[in-house]
Structure formats: C-alpha cells, structure tokens
C-alpha cells in the first residue's frame, strides 16, 4: 500500500529479485548501484505470522539483513519501514526512544530487522508506521478495505478499547520522501496525529460513505483476543502530520467514492 504512493526510483518486485536470496540481492543491487534503498517488503498479518514463524523470520529478519548488507556493499542509504508492533500492548502511544518489547512473532521479526539495519551501517533511516491504510479499491486489503466490503451487512461489531495510530500511506510516503531529501538518519515514527480504535475508524468510514451501517462497540475480551493480537497503543509521530480523521476522509472521498 505504501508503494502505491512512492513516485521515485526503480520499483523492485519479486520478479527482479527474492529478498530471501542473498546472492541474488547482492548481484542485482551491485548492478543497479542505488544511492538509497527503501525496503518495504514484508510478511504481515499477525495470525499468518504466528502460524508461519519460519517464513516470517526468513522474510522479515533475514530478508531485511540481506537488503541492509547490499546497501552497505554499494554505500547506499538504507531505509527500513518497521512497525508499532515492536512494542507490546499498551494504553498510550510510544515514543521513539521507548524500549522495544515485541509481543508477537510479527513484531519480533520486524525488530530483528531493525537490529540488522542498525548493526550493519549508520547510514540508515528506520521508520515505524501503524495501522496503515491506502492503495484504493484494488490494493487496500487491510482494515479499511475489508470493512467497506462488509459495510452493508445488518450488523457489525468493532473493538473500542484497543487503540493505535491510523496512518494514510500517502501522507506517510510524502513525509518519508522529505526525510530522504533532508538526508536524515536514525529512528522515526511517522503516523497521522491522534489515536483511534477500530470502532472509531468504522464510524468515520460509514459516515463518509453515507452508509447507514449498524456498528456495535465491543471490548477486545468479547472476541477473546490473545495478548499477541492486541494493539500497541499507537506511536508519537516524529513529524507533524494532519489528524487521522481528516486523512481517512480524504482517502475515502478521493479513492473510494
């Protein structure tokens, strides 16, 4: 979804190289000689990651190491998109300097990726994102897209006591581009301002799309969520972005209506 809004550079896909194949990654990067590598590829989905830990670590940890190694080889700046899942369940947003303590395999695999990037070179940007939405009707396979596909059902239940930082991938991509152009280094959080529950987001979606949807707020306990399924509490953004409600409304009005 983030790549939908990246308007610079060569977009490398699986046909160009497999990030888990170190020799292939090094060969292709050596040939291209990039100045910056933006690493977006990842295995996501908490349940899928819990059920497939070996593949998750191969892609998110070893794959990230391979990209970082290639970046070091050609002297390129490495930009790694990480996640709020490097933090465990919390009631409040996390700052950049808060100690990471992942509560699930996805978060742990991404945190190992962070360590690989930092361990290989100082010429890097690690940027964490949370509850990303974007990509429009064709590419949005996460919460917003899934909810819209079910919005006409008689009744929907949404968790209202777990919070994070909804983030429009377009806003994220623009802020990330600024960090690259300013030659920044280090760890950053890039999220739209404010926190929300899935219930809060569902209400905004229904209102914006003019749908008379019946959405019931329920606690996480009603779904029997395991601790590894619960949200991080969100992130305190390192850059100033507009409120998530404004961003979500614009996304729906420009890419869904």
N, C-alpha and C positions, 0 to 999 in steps of 0.2 A: 504493500500500500504506500509506503514512503517513497519507493522508487517511482511511483506514478508522477511525482512532483519534482523529481530531480531532472534539471534541464541542462546539465553539463556533463562532459566526459563521455567515455565509452561505457555502455551498459553491458557488463559481462553477465552472461546467463549460464545455465548448466551445459549448453552446447559448446561454450568457449572453454570452460574447464570445471572440474569437480573439485570443490574446495577441500574435500577429504583426501584427495590425491596430491600429496605434497610435491612430487616430482613434476606433475603436470602444472600445478600452480606456479612453481618456480620458473618453469620453462616459459609459460605464457607471459608472466609479469616481466621477466628479463627481456622478452621480445618487445613488449609494449613500452617499457621504461616510463611508467607514470610518475608524476610528481606527487600525487595524492591518491590514496586508495580508500574509498568509502565502502566499508564492509556492512552490508545489510542482510546477507543470507543467514537464515537461522531456522532451526526446528522449533516451532512454537505450539501452543495448546497444552495446558497443564496436564490434562488426562493422558494425552498421547505421549507426553514426555515421561510421565510416571510409569506407563505401560511399556515404554521402549527406551530404557535408560542407556543401553549401549549405543544405540543410534543417536540419541540425544547428545551424549558426551562426544561422540565422534564428530558430529556436525558443529555443535555449538562451542566445544572446547578445542578439540584437535583441529577442526577446520579453521577456527579463528587463529590458532597458533600458526598454521600454515600460511595464512594471509599475512600475518604480522612478520613472519620470517621473510616472506617475499618482499614486503615493504622495506625491511631493514637491508636486504640484499641490494636493492636499487636506490636506497636513500630516499624513499618516498614517505610522506606523512601518512600515518595510519589513523583512520577514523573508524571507531568501533561503536556501533549502536547497541547499547545494552538495555537494561530494563529495571523497573522498580522492583521486580521480583528478587533482586539481590538482597532485599530487605524482607524480613518476616512480617507476619500480620501485626498491624499497629492501628492505633486510633488517631494518629496525627501524621502529617506529611514529614518526609525525611529530607534532611539537608545533605548537601554533597559530602560533607566530612563526617556524617554519621557512619558508624561501623557497620559494614555489610554482614548480614547473617541470614542467608537464604533459607527458606522454609520448605522448598520443594526442589525436585530434580531440575526443572527448567531453570529456576533462579540460580541454583548451584552451578549448572553447566555454563550459564552466561557469566557468572562471577569468575569461574576458572578462565574464561575467555578474557576477561578484564586483566587478570593476573598475567596471562600470557603476553598481552599487548604491552603492559607496563614493564614486564620483565625483559623484553627484547629491545626496547628503544624508548627514549624520552620524547621522541618526535611523534607524539600521538594526541588524539582527542578521544576520550571515552565519554559518550553522551548517553544518558539514561532517559528513557521515554516511558510513558504509562498510558494504558487504555487508549491506544491509538485508533483513530477512525479515519477513513478516506478511501479513495480509489473508485468511488461511484458504484453504479449498479453491477458492473462486471467484476470488479476486483475486491469489493468490500465483503469479505467472508466472515467477519467477526461480529461483535455485538450489534452494531447499528444495522448492518445488512441483514443479520439473522432476525432481529426484532421486526424490521419492516416486512420481511417475508411472512411473518406470523401475526401482523398487526390487526388483521380482520377477524381473528379468532374471537369467540364470545368473551373469553376472559383470560387474562394473563397475570401471573404472579412474578413480582420482581423484588429482589432483596433490597432493603432500605437501611440496613445497619452495617454495611461494608462499604468503605469509601476509597476512592483513588482520584487520579487527576486525568480526566478525559482530554485527549490531545488530537487536534486536527493535523493530519500528516502534512498538509500544505504549509501550515504555519511552522511546523517542525522543520521541514525542508528549507524554508526561507531562512530561519534562524541558524540552521546548521551551515548554510552557504556563507552567511556572514562570519561565522567562526573561522571557516576555512580562509576566506579572503583577508581576515584580520590576523591570520597566522597564529591563532590561539593554540594553547597546549593545556592538557590536564583533563580533569573530570568535570562534566557539566550536567545539569538537569535541564531539559527543555520540555516544558509542559504548558498548556494553557492555564491561566490563573483560576484558582478556586478548586474545590473538591466536590465530588458527587457520588451518589450511589447509582446502581443500575436503575433503580426506580426513578430517580431524578432525571436520568437521561431518557428513559422511556416516555416520561411525561412530556418532555420538550419535543421529542420526535413526534408523538401523537398530535400535539398542539400545532407544530409547524406544518405537518402534512394534512392538517384538518381532518383527522381521523377521530371518530367518537369511540375510541378504544377504552375498554374497561380494564384498568390496571390496578391490581391489588398489592399494596406494600406488605412484605412479609420479612421476618427475620431470617438470617442465614441458618439458624437452627431448624427452621421449617423444612429446609432442603437437606438437612443432615450433612452439611458440608464438613469435610475433614479440614484439619488445620492447614494443610498444604494447599487447599483450594481457596482460602480466604485472602482478601486483598491486602496490599501493603500499607494502605493509609494514604498513599499518594506521595508526591515529590514537591519540594520547594524549588521553583524554577530559578535557574541561574541567570536567565534573560527574561525581560518583561514581554509577555505575550498577552493578548486580549483574553477576556473571560471565556471559559469553555462553552457557556450557553450561546454566546454570540457566534463563536466559531462553528458550533454544531448547527445552528440555524442556517448560517450561510452555506455550509456544506450541503444540507438537505435542500435548500432552495435553489442552489446552482447545479447540483449533481444528481438530484433525485426527482425533482418536480419537472 
